[in-house]
Amino acid sequence: QVQLVESGGGLVQAGGSLRLSCAASRSRFSINVMGWYRQAPGKQRDMVATVPTIGRTNYADSVKGRFTISRDNAKNTVYLQMNSLKPDDTAVYYCYVRDLMGYEFWGQGTQVTVSS
């Protein structure tokens, strides 16, 4: 089992920035992919950005150039720096981890609201 603790959501005006953090309880040696998904009201949960232990980061087209995902393996923590936020970015953001066995784990979610 992996416990994920998220922080950093909130209310921001359009054009502003927020930084999300997610700390995982499991040793980094068993974690493969860390990332963020989001779900707006009435919509499906979509990938925002992911970063594997080995390999390239992956971003949704809608956030490329505005969001940056990073990972601190020593702290088992993944970050999402969100700049130039738009009202369309309003959603609940979920931390995501996939371990080396392929099991997936989710955080409880943190609300991000961007006002126009």
N, C-alpha and C positions, 0 to 999 in steps of 0.2 A: 504494500500500500504506500501511496505517496500523499503527503499533506501539502497543499499549496496555499500560501498566504499572500493575498493580493493587497496592494495599497496604491494610492495615488489618483483615484478617480475624483470627479467633482464637476463643478459648473464653471464654464469659461466662455468668454465672448468669442465670436468668430474672429479668426486671425490669431488667437492666442495659442498657448502651449500647455501641455500637461505631460507628466512622466509617470508611467505605470511601472510598478515593481511586483515581482512574484518570486517568493522564496520557496524552494522545494525542500522537503524534509529528507529525501533520499540521497544517498551518496551519489556524487556526480558520475561515478564509474558505471552506474546502471542506467543512467539517463541517456537517451539517444537524441530526441528532438524536444526542444522547448519552443513555445510560441504563444501567440495571442489570436483569439477569435472574437467576433462580436456579433451581437444579435439585437437588431432594432425591433421595436414593437410590430408584431404582425408579420415579421420576416424570419427567414431561416438563419441559422448560425453560420457565419462565413469566416473563412480564414482571413486574418489581417496580415500576419507575418510569422514566419517560423525560422528557427536557426538550429541546424543539427550540430552534433558534436564534431563531426567531420563533414565538410561540404559547404555549399553556398546558402546564404540566406534567401528567403523567398518572400515576396511581397504581393499583396493584392494590387492590381493595377490602379485602383482608386486611391491608394495611399503612397504610391511610389513618389519619391522626391520630397515627401512631407514627413513621413514616419521613419524612424530608425530603430531597429531591434538590435539588442546587444545582450551578451551573456557573460556572467562572471562565474566561471566554473568553480573557483575556490569557495564561493558563497552559495553555489547552487541557485543562483538568482538570474532571472531574465528581466530585461527592461524594455519598455517601449516608449521612446521619446516621440511625442506627437506635436508637430509644429503646423502652423497655418491651418488650424482646425476650422472645419466647416460645420454648419448645422447638420449636414448629412452624416457626419461622423458620430452623431448622438446615438448611443447604444449602450447595452451592458457588455463590458469587455471581460472575456474569460481567459484565464491563464490555462495553458495546455502543455502536457508533458506526455511523451511516449517513451517507454523504456526499451531496453534492448530485446526484450521478449515480445515487444509489440503491444503491450498493454497501454491503454490510454487513461489519463487522469485529467480531471478538470478542477479548476478553482471555483469558488462560489460566485464569482462575478463582481465587478465594480462598475458603478454607473458613471458614464461620461455624458455630460450634457453640454452642448454648444449652442449658445443663444445667438440670434442674428442681430 
